[in-house]
């Protein structure tokens, strides 16, 4: 896997993934940025969420669950000192569907956490307290 990050000006950077996609990262105005993109640590948190939700959706589809919507709400805490590393991250999945089986949702979240999500597993191995929770919302097609 490869990527390139190019400095534009101030605290703005353009990241390009090996697959050719770009993203803008920028800092707050008080640190020389213009607040025109996500912060690098926000990008890392979004990556954890994207990795995890991909796993959960994939497993729920394979188990033939009728998922109509899914989101993962991430809450992170950072150290007060430099480096301001993540100390804790909670991933809360909100899964909406028709007749979803709780055991299937629970198992998908557990497997992502314990076996499949490289991003959260890597951060957990580095000492970040990673926790997961979920809720199921019944889809109402009214």
N, CA, C and O atoms as a DFTB+ gen file, in Angstrom:
568 C
 N C O
     1  1       0.855      -1.172       0.000
     2  2       0.000       0.000       0.000
     3  2       0.899       1.232       0.000
     4  3       1.898       1.287       0.717
     5  1       0.535       2.202      -0.801
     6  2       1.297       3.439      -0.889
     7  2       0.347       4.626      -0.828
     8  3      -0.840       4.513      -1.133
     9  1       0.895       5.759      -0.430
    10  2       0.149       7.008      -0.410
    11  2       1.152       8.150      -0.469
    12  3       2.336       7.977      -0.180
    13  1       0.654       9.317      -0.849
    14  2       1.484      10.516      -0.880
    15  2       0.707      11.634      -0.203
    16  3      -0.496      11.784      -0.412
    17  1       1.405      12.416       0.608
    18  2       0.809      13.600       1.210
    19  2       1.670      14.788       0.788
    20  3       2.885      14.782       0.983
    21  1       1.031      15.810       0.209
    22  2       1.745      16.982      -0.284
    23  2       1.300      18.208       0.491
    24  3       0.108      18.457       0.667
    25  1       2.289      18.970       0.952
    26  2       2.007      20.225       1.634
    27  2       1.570      21.260       0.612
    28  3       2.224      21.433      -0.416
    29  1       0.470      21.951       0.887
    30  2      -0.026      22.994      -0.010
    31  2       0.431      24.366       0.495
    32  3       1.200      25.062      -0.169
    33  1      -0.056      24.738       1.680
    34  2       0.406      25.955       2.353
    35  2      -0.150      25.944       3.758
    36  3      -1.063      25.178       4.066
    37  1       0.393      26.788       4.608
    38  2      -0.077      26.849       5.992
    39  2      -0.081      25.471       6.625
    40  3       0.964      24.831       6.740
    41  1      -1.253      25.015       7.034
    42  2      -1.402      23.680       7.618
    43  2      -2.301      22.814       6.746
    44  3      -2.994      21.925       7.241
    45  1      -2.283      23.087       5.417
    46  2      -3.106      22.319       4.493
    47  2      -2.245      21.330       3.713
    48  3      -1.156      21.651       3.236
    49  1      -2.776      20.119       3.605
    50  2      -2.098      19.042       2.900
    51  2      -3.109      18.308       2.027
    52  3      -4.287      18.220       2.374
    53  1      -2.652      17.789       0.909
    54  2      -3.484      16.958       0.046
    55  2      -2.905      15.548       0.104
    56  3      -1.736      15.331      -0.213
    57  1      -3.728      14.606       0.509
    58  2      -3.305      13.213       0.539
    59  2      -3.852      12.491      -0.681
    60  3      -5.010      12.676      -1.057
    61  1      -3.009      11.665      -1.299
    62  2      -3.465      10.848      -2.420
    63  2      -3.158       9.395      -2.120
    64  3      -2.018       9.031      -1.832
    65  1      -4.183       8.575      -2.189
    66  2      -4.029       7.152      -1.913
    67  2      -3.427       6.440      -3.111
    68  3      -3.421       6.970      -4.221
    69  1      -2.930       5.255      -2.883
    70  2      -2.392       4.449      -3.958
    71  2      -3.426       4.123      -5.019
    72  3      -3.078       3.850      -6.168
    73  1      -4.695       4.151      -4.637
    74  2      -5.770       3.874      -5.597
    75  2      -6.205       5.130      -6.350
    76  3      -7.136       5.080      -7.154
    77  1      -5.533       6.261      -6.092
    78  2      -5.782       7.468      -6.861
    79  2      -6.809       8.435      -6.313
    80  3      -7.192       9.375      -7.009
    81  1      -7.266       8.233      -5.091
    82  2      -8.248       9.130      -4.487
    83  2      -7.544      10.184      -3.640
    84  3      -6.504       9.921      -3.036
    85  1      -8.127      11.380      -3.606
    86  2      -7.501      12.455      -2.851
    87  2      -8.406      12.946      -1.724
    88  3      -9.627      12.798      -1.763
    89  1      -7.765      13.528      -0.731
    90  2      -8.471      14.076       0.411
    91  2      -7.696      15.301       0.901
    92  3      -6.467      15.336       0.850
    93  1      -8.436      16.296       1.373
    94  2      -7.829      17.513       1.899
    95  2      -7.752      17.406       3.423
    96  3      -8.730      17.068       4.089
    97  1      -6.579      17.697       3.949
    98  2      -6.400      17.802       5.395
    99  2      -5.968      19.226       5.698
   100  3      -5.149      19.795       4.977
   101  1      -6.509      19.800       6.752
   102  2      -6.156      21.174       7.104
   103  2      -6.302      21.344       8.611
   104  3      -7.071      20.639       9.264
   105  1      -5.561      22.277       9.134
   106  2      -5.600      22.563      10.563
   107  2      -6.489      23.748      10.873
   108  3      -6.990      24.419       9.970
   109  1      -6.680      24.000      12.153
   110  2      -7.483      25.162      12.558
   111  2      -6.698      26.458      12.304
   112  3      -5.477      26.440      12.153
   113  1      -7.405      27.541      12.263
   114  2      -6.782      28.831      11.981
   115  2      -5.710      29.195      12.996
   116  3      -4.693      29.788      12.634
   117  1      -5.925      28.845      14.273
   118  2      -4.931      29.201      15.291
   119  2      -3.619      28.419      15.150
   120  3      -2.636      28.734      15.820
   121  1      -3.601      27.413      14.289
   122  2      -2.379      26.658      14.026
   123  2      -1.900      26.840      12.583
   124  3      -1.125      26.029      12.076
   125  1      -2.363      27.904      11.926
   126  2      -1.892      28.215      10.589
   127  2      -2.737      27.648       9.456
   128  3      -2.390      27.806       8.286
   129  1      -3.824      27.001       9.788
   130  2      -4.689      26.441       8.759
   131  2      -5.832      27.364       8.413
   132  3      -5.931      28.482       8.920
   133  1      -6.697      26.876       7.536
   134  2      -7.882      27.633       7.159
   135  2      -9.156      26.826       7.416
   136  3     -10.246      27.223       7.005
   137  1      -9.008      25.700       8.095
   138  2     -10.139      24.844       8.449
   139  2     -10.923      24.411       7.205
   140  3     -12.153      24.465       7.181
   141  1     -10.181      23.976       6.165
   142  2     -10.819      23.591       4.912
   143  2     -10.797      22.083       4.681
   144  3     -11.105      21.622       3.583
   145  1     -10.442      21.330       5.683
   146  2     -10.415      19.879       5.543
   147  2     -10.353      19.232       6.906
   148  3     -10.243      19.907       7.929
   149  1     -10.426      17.916       6.907
   150  2     -10.363      17.188       8.180
   151  2      -8.944      17.246       8.732
   152  3      -7.977      17.393       7.985
   153  1      -8.840      17.127      10.045
   154  2      -7.539      17.069      10.709
   155  2      -6.962      15.664      10.513
   156  3      -7.721      14.708      10.353
   157  1      -5.650      15.523      10.523
   158  2      -5.053      14.197      10.368
   159  2      -5.530      13.177      11.409
   160  3      -5.755      12.017      11.063
   161  1      -5.688      13.577      12.661
   162  2      -6.166      12.627      13.671
   163  2      -7.636      12.276      13.451
   164  3      -8.058      11.161      13.759
   165  1      -8.418      13.217      12.921
   166  2      -9.787      12.909      12.546
   167  2      -9.800      11.881      11.413
   168  3     -10.648      10.989      11.376
   169  1      -8.851      12.022      10.499
   170  2      -8.736      11.085       9.381
   171  2      -8.457       9.674       9.905
   172  3      -9.025       8.695       9.419
   173  1      -7.587       9.589      10.890
   174  2      -7.277       8.295      11.494
   175  2      -8.529       7.695      12.144
   176  3      -8.800       6.504      11.996
   177  1      -9.279       8.517      12.855
   178  2     -10.508       8.053      13.493
   179  2     -11.533       7.615      12.446
   180  3     -12.199       6.594      12.616
   181  1     -11.659       8.381      11.374
   182  2     -12.571       7.995      10.295
   183  2     -12.142       6.670       9.661
   184  3     -12.985       5.860       9.278
   185  1     -10.843       6.456       9.554
   186  2     -10.338       5.204       9.008
   187  2     -10.729       4.014       9.858
   188  3     -11.088       2.960       9.332
   189  1     -10.661       4.177      11.173
   190  2     -11.091       3.109      12.083
   191  2     -12.577       2.830      11.874
   192  3     -12.989       1.673      11.799
   193  1     -13.371       3.877      11.782
   194  2     -14.808       3.706      11.564
   195  2     -15.111       3.045      10.232
   196  3     -15.961       2.157      10.156
   197  1     -14.422       3.471       9.181
   198  2     -14.640       2.888       7.863
   199  2     -14.259       1.427       7.803
   200  3     -14.970       0.618       7.207
   201  1     -13.141       1.085       8.417
   202  2     -12.680      -0.305       8.449
   203  2     -13.700      -1.184       9.183
   204  3     -14.064      -2.260       8.709
   205  1     -14.148      -0.714      10.329
   206  2     -15.073      -1.492      11.153
   207  2     -16.447      -1.646      10.506
   208  3     -17.002      -2.744      10.480
   209  1     -16.993      -0.553       9.985
   210  2     -18.341      -0.642       9.415
   211  2     -18.332      -1.499       8.154
   212  3     -19.315      -2.183       7.868
   213  1     -17.249      -1.471       7.405
   214  2     -17.131      -2.344       6.237
   215  2     -17.264      -3.804       6.662
   216  3     -18.004      -4.572       6.047
   217  1     -16.540      -4.182       7.719
   218  2     -16.607      -5.555       8.229
   219  2     -18.023      -5.924       8.650
   220  3     -18.546      -6.970       8.266
   221  1     -18.637      -5.051       9.445
   222  2     -19.967      -5.343       9.999
   223  2     -20.988      -5.507       8.876
   224  3     -21.757      -6.468       8.877
   225  1     -21.003      -4.588       7.927
   226  2     -21.960      -4.676       6.816
   227  2     -21.713      -5.938       5.994
   228  3     -22.655      -6.637       5.621
   229  1     -20.462      -6.221       5.720
   230  2     -20.122      -7.414       4.937
   231  2     -20.635      -8.685       5.606
   232  3     -21.227      -9.541       4.949
   233  1     -20.407      -8.806       6.910
   234  2     -20.849     -10.009       7.625
   235  2     -22.369     -10.090       7.719
   236  3     -22.934     -11.178       7.617
   237  1     -23.037      -8.955       7.912
   238  2     -24.500      -8.974       7.987
   239  2     -25.115      -9.347       6.640
   240  3     -26.121     -10.055       6.596
   241  1     -24.524      -8.882       5.553
   242  2     -25.006      -9.265       4.224
   243  2     -24.826     -10.765       4.000
   244  3     -25.719     -11.437       3.485
   245  1     -23.658     -11.281       4.395
   246  2     -23.395     -12.712       4.216
   247  2     -24.350     -13.580       5.030
   248  3     -24.673     -14.699       4.633
   249  1     -24.800     -13.057       6.172
   250  2     -25.749     -13.814       6.994
   251  2     -27.194     -13.490       6.621
   252  3     -28.127     -13.816       7.356
   253  1     -27.361     -12.848       5.475
   254  2     -28.672     -12.538       4.885
   255  2     -29.583     -11.694       5.788
   256  3     -30.800     -11.873       5.812
   257  1     -28.963     -10.781       6.520
   258  2     -29.743      -9.857       7.328
   259  2     -30.221      -8.715       6.426
   260  3     -29.486      -8.275       5.541
   261  1     -31.430      -8.243       6.644
   262  2     -32.020      -7.186       5.815
   263  2     -31.670      -5.817       6.415
   264  3     -32.491      -5.185       7.079
   265  1     -30.435      -5.381       6.163
   266  2     -29.956      -4.093       6.655
   267  2     -30.345      -3.015       5.646
   268  3     -30.090      -3.153       4.450
   269  1     -30.967      -1.935       6.141
   270  2     -31.313      -0.831       5.261
   271  2     -30.479       0.418       5.562
   272  3     -30.414       1.335       4.743
   273  1     -29.846       0.449       6.728
   274  2     -28.989       1.579       7.083
   275  2     -28.047       1.138       8.194
   276  3     -28.386       0.285       9.014
   277  1     -26.879       1.724       8.206
   278  2     -25.928       1.439       9.275
   279  2     -24.984       2.629       9.395
   280  3     -24.543       3.195       8.395
   281  1     -24.686       2.991      10.623
   282  2     -23.669       4.017      10.858
   283  2     -22.887       3.616      12.107
   284  3     -23.385       2.889      12.966
   285  1     -21.670       4.100      12.185
   286  2     -20.888       3.884      13.397
   287  2     -20.516       5.271      13.921
   288  3     -19.926       6.089      13.216
   289  1     -20.881       5.506      15.179
   290  2     -20.593       6.776      15.838
   291  2     -19.341       6.565      16.675
   292  3     -19.312       5.708      17.559
   293  1     -18.314       7.347      16.394
   294  2     -17.033       7.177      17.073
   295  2     -16.827       8.282      18.093
   296  3     -17.070       9.455      17.810
   297  1     -16.384       7.907      19.264
   298  2     -16.058       8.865      20.313
   299  2     -14.642       8.550      20.760
   300  3     -14.360       7.433      21.194
   301  1     -13.757       9.519      20.659
   302  2     -12.356       9.280      21.004
   303  2     -11.885      10.252      22.073
   304  3     -12.339      11.394      22.149
   305  1     -10.971       9.772      22.889
   306  2     -10.299      10.609      23.876
   307  2      -8.827      10.634      23.531
   308  3      -8.265       9.643      23.064
   309  1      -8.204      11.791      23.769
   310  2      -6.786      11.945      23.471
   311  2      -6.037      12.380      24.715
   312  3      -6.606      12.992      25.618
   313  1      -4.767      12.059      24.749
   314  2      -3.908      12.470      25.854
   315  2      -3.800      13.987      25.878
   316  3      -3.870      14.639      24.835
   317  1      -3.630      14.547      27.075
   318  2      -3.497      15.998      27.219
   319  2      -2.082      16.485      26.923
   320  3      -1.843      17.688      26.820
   321  1      -1.156      15.556      26.787
   322  2       0.244      15.913      26.552
   323  2       0.626      15.612      25.112
   324  3      -0.084      14.908      24.395
   325  1       1.764      16.163      24.707
   326  2       2.305      15.877      23.381
   327  2       3.157      14.626      23.486
   328  3       4.023      14.575      24.360
   329  1       2.969      13.626      22.660
   330  2       2.013      13.580      21.561
   331  2       0.597      13.312      22.072
   332  3       0.407      12.520      22.996
   333  1      -0.376      13.959      21.481
   334  2      -1.774      13.828      21.906
   335  2      -2.393      12.600      21.237
   336  3      -3.291      12.706      20.403
   337  1      -1.884      11.438      21.631
   338  2      -2.345      10.171      21.048
   339  2      -3.750       9.843      21.527
   340  3      -4.211      10.368      22.541
   341  1      -4.423       8.969      20.790
   342  2      -5.697       8.464      21.260
   343  2      -5.443       7.586      22.479
   344  3      -4.527       6.764      22.486
   345  1      -6.261       7.769      23.502
   346  2      -6.180       6.906      24.680
   347  2      -7.367       5.952      24.730
   348  3      -7.263       4.861      25.292
   349  1      -8.487       6.351      24.151
   350  2      -9.683       5.505      24.139
   351  2     -10.538       5.857      22.929
   352  3     -10.643       7.018      22.535
   353  1     -11.145       4.828      22.351
   354  2     -12.077       5.016      21.240
   355  2     -13.249       4.075      21.453
   356  3     -13.061       2.882      21.693
   357  1     -14.468       4.616      21.365
   358  2     -15.657       3.775      21.389
   359  2     -16.299       3.836      20.016
   360  3     -16.475       4.912      19.443
   361  1     -16.645       2.668      19.497
   362  2     -17.357       2.553      18.224
   363  2     -18.765       2.073      18.557
   364  3     -18.944       0.961      19.054
   365  1     -19.748       2.896      18.287
   366  2     -21.144       2.542      18.553
   367  2     -21.869       2.389      17.219
   368  3     -22.051       3.361      16.486
   369  1     -22.276       1.171      16.915
   370  2     -22.963       0.864      15.665
   371  2     -24.465       1.011      15.838
   372  3     -25.039       0.501      16.799
   373  1     -25.093       1.703      14.914
   374  2     -26.550       1.823      14.876
   375  2     -26.969       1.138      13.576
   376  3     -26.744       1.659      12.484
   377  1     -27.576      -0.026      13.714
   378  2     -27.930      -0.849      12.557
   379  2     -29.447      -0.859      12.423
   380  3     -30.163      -1.253      13.344
   381  1     -29.924      -0.423      11.267
   382  2     -31.364      -0.380      10.992
   383  2     -31.685      -1.429       9.940
   384  3     -30.990      -1.550       8.931
   385  1     -32.750      -2.187      10.191
   386  2     -33.133      -3.202       9.226
   387  2     -34.468      -3.825       9.545
   388  3     -35.166      -3.421      10.476
   389  1     -34.805      -4.814       8.751
   390  2     -36.068      -5.527       8.916
   391  2     -35.801      -6.867       9.581
   392  3     -35.135      -7.728       9.005
   393  1     -36.318      -7.046      10.793
   394  2     -36.202      -8.313      11.497
   395  2     -34.771      -8.752      11.761
   396  3     -34.467      -9.943      11.698
   397  1     -33.900      -7.812      12.054
   398  2     -32.500      -8.156      12.303
   399  2     -32.379      -9.056      13.534
   400  3     -33.055      -8.843      14.541
   401  1     -31.526     -10.043      13.442
   402  2     -31.274     -10.937      14.570
   403  2     -30.153     -10.356      15.408
   404  3     -29.049     -10.126      14.915
   405  1     -30.449     -10.117      16.695
   406  2     -29.458      -9.490      17.573
   407  2     -28.168     -10.301      17.623
   408  3     -27.078      -9.728      17.620
   409  1     -28.280     -11.633      17.667
   410  2     -27.064     -12.443      17.752
   411  2     -26.179     -12.253      16.520
   412  3     -24.956     -12.344      16.627
   413  1     -26.770     -11.994      15.359
   414  2     -25.996     -11.767      14.140
   415  2     -25.287     -10.405      14.186
   416  3     -24.126     -10.288      13.795
   417  1     -25.994      -9.390      14.663
   418  2     -25.395      -8.059      14.778
   419  2     -24.272      -8.093      15.811
   420  3     -23.177      -7.589      15.560
   421  1     -24.541      -8.677      16.954
   422  2     -23.527      -8.772      18.007
   423  2     -22.292      -9.504      17.507
   424  3     -21.168      -9.063      17.747
   425  1     -22.490     -10.606      16.821
   426  2     -21.367     -11.403      16.321
   427  2     -20.568     -10.641      15.274
   428  3     -19.339     -10.725      15.259
   429  1     -21.241      -9.898      14.397
   430  2     -20.538      -9.103      13.386
   431  2     -19.664      -8.031      14.034
   432  3     -18.525      -7.824      13.617
   433  1     -20.186      -7.360      15.038
   434  2     -19.421      -6.334      15.754
   435  2     -18.234      -6.983      16.470
   436  3     -17.120      -6.461      16.422
   437  1     -18.467      -8.119      17.134
   438  2     -17.383      -8.813      17.843
   439  2     -16.291      -9.285      16.887
   440  3     -15.106      -9.120      17.176
   441  1     -16.674      -9.866      15.761
   442  2     -15.673     -10.354      14.805
   443  2     -14.863      -9.209      14.205
   444  3     -13.658      -9.349      13.993
   445  1     -15.503      -8.093      13.934
   446  2     -14.767      -6.936      13.452
   447  2     -13.749      -6.504      14.495
   448  3     -12.590      -6.242      14.172
   449  1     -14.185      -6.430      15.748
   450  2     -13.324      -5.971      16.835
   451  2     -12.166      -6.922      17.117
   452  3     -11.046      -6.485      17.380
   453  1     -12.440      -8.214      17.063
   454  2     -11.457      -9.201      17.512
   455  2     -10.611      -9.806      16.395
   456  3      -9.510     -10.295      16.649
   457  1     -11.117      -9.778      15.158
   458  2     -10.442     -10.533      14.112
   459  2     -10.173      -9.764      12.820
   460  3      -9.116      -9.949      12.217
   461  1     -11.081      -8.921      12.383
   462  2     -11.004      -8.389      11.029
   463  2     -10.562      -6.945      10.866
   464  3      -9.866      -6.642       9.897
   465  1     -10.927      -6.050      11.751
   466  2     -10.617      -4.629      11.538
   467  2      -9.162      -4.336      11.894
   468  3      -8.812      -4.154      13.060
   469  1      -8.340      -4.295      10.875
   470  2      -6.903      -4.061      11.065
   471  2      -6.637      -2.750      11.807
   472  3      -5.748      -2.687      12.655
   473  1      -7.399      -1.714      11.494
   474  2      -7.155      -0.400      12.086
   475  2      -7.397      -0.400      13.592
   476  3      -6.538       0.039      14.357
   477  1      -8.562      -0.889      14.026
   478  2      -8.843      -0.865      15.472
   479  2      -7.976      -1.866      16.227
   480  3      -7.564      -1.598      17.355
   481  1      -7.697      -3.010      15.620
   482  2      -6.842      -4.005      16.270
   483  2      -5.432      -3.453      16.444
   484  3      -4.817      -3.656      17.491
   485  1      -4.914      -2.761      15.438
   486  2      -3.579      -2.169      15.513
   487  2      -3.522      -1.117      16.625
   488  3      -2.579      -1.103      17.416
   489  1      -4.525      -0.237      16.689
   490  2      -4.531       0.786      17.730
   491  2      -4.685       0.164      19.112
   492  3      -4.068       0.627      20.071
   493  1      -5.503      -0.883      19.224
   494  2      -5.647      -1.574      20.498
   495  2      -4.331      -2.189      20.952
   496  3      -3.999      -2.148      22.137
   497  1      -3.587      -2.757      20.019
   498  2      -2.287      -3.352      20.346
   499  2      -1.288      -2.285      20.802
   500  3      -0.348      -2.578      21.541
   501  1      -1.503      -1.043      20.354
   502  2      -0.628       0.060      20.733
   503  2      -1.043       0.703      22.056
   504  3      -0.441       1.687      22.485
   505  1      -2.066       0.152      22.699
   506  2      -2.457       0.642      24.018
   507  2      -3.703       1.501      24.069
   508  3      -4.075       1.975      25.142
   509  1      -4.361       1.717      22.935
   510  2      -5.607       2.484      22.939
   511  2      -6.721       1.574      23.455
   512  3      -6.861       0.438      23.001
   513  1      -7.505       2.071      24.397
   514  2      -8.638       1.311      24.928
   515  2      -9.778       1.395      23.910
   516  3     -10.452       2.418      23.800
   517  1      -9.980       0.307      23.171
   518  2     -11.012       0.263      22.130
   519  2     -12.231      -0.470      22.677
   520  3     -12.117      -1.588      23.180
   521  1     -13.400       0.166      22.576
   522  2     -14.631      -0.493      23.008
   523  2     -15.665      -0.397      21.887
   524  3     -15.621       0.496      21.040
   525  1     -16.587      -1.342      21.915
   526  2     -17.619      -1.427      20.879
   527  2     -18.986      -1.578      21.535
   528  3     -19.120      -2.220      22.576
   529  1     -19.988      -0.985      20.920
   530  2     -21.368      -1.160      21.358
   531  2     -22.246      -1.094      20.111
   532  3     -21.788      -0.711      19.035
   533  1     -23.503      -1.470      20.272
   534  2     -24.399      -1.455      19.123
   535  2     -25.830      -1.287      19.582
   536  3     -26.176      -1.545      20.735
   537  1     -26.644      -0.848      18.651
   538  2     -28.087      -0.838      18.868
   539  2     -28.739      -1.212      17.549
   540  3     -28.196      -0.963      16.472
   541  1     -29.906      -1.810      17.656
   542  2     -30.665      -2.241      16.490
   543  2     -31.934      -1.416      16.414
   544  3     -32.656      -1.273      17.401
   545  1     -32.199      -0.875      15.241
   546  2     -33.411      -0.088      15.004
   547  2     -34.231      -0.829      13.967
   548  3     -33.748      -1.151      12.881
   549  1     -35.475      -1.093      14.316
   550  2     -36.371      -1.783      13.369
   551  2     -36.816      -0.795      12.295
   552  3     -37.289       0.300      12.600
   553  1     -36.660      -1.193      11.043
   554  2     -37.047      -0.350       9.920
   555  2     -38.549      -0.286       9.817
   556  3     -39.229      -1.312       9.839
   557  1     -39.065       0.926       9.704
   558  2     -40.496       1.134       9.552
   559  2     -40.725       1.741       8.174
   560  3     -40.432       2.917       7.956
   561  1     -41.241       0.955       7.255
   562  2     -41.416       1.384       5.862
   563  2     -42.680       2.187       5.610
   564  3     -43.239       2.133       4.515
   565  1     -43.133       2.926       6.604
   566  2     -44.361       3.710       6.439
   567  2     -44.142       4.869       5.521
   568  3     -45.068       5.638       5.266
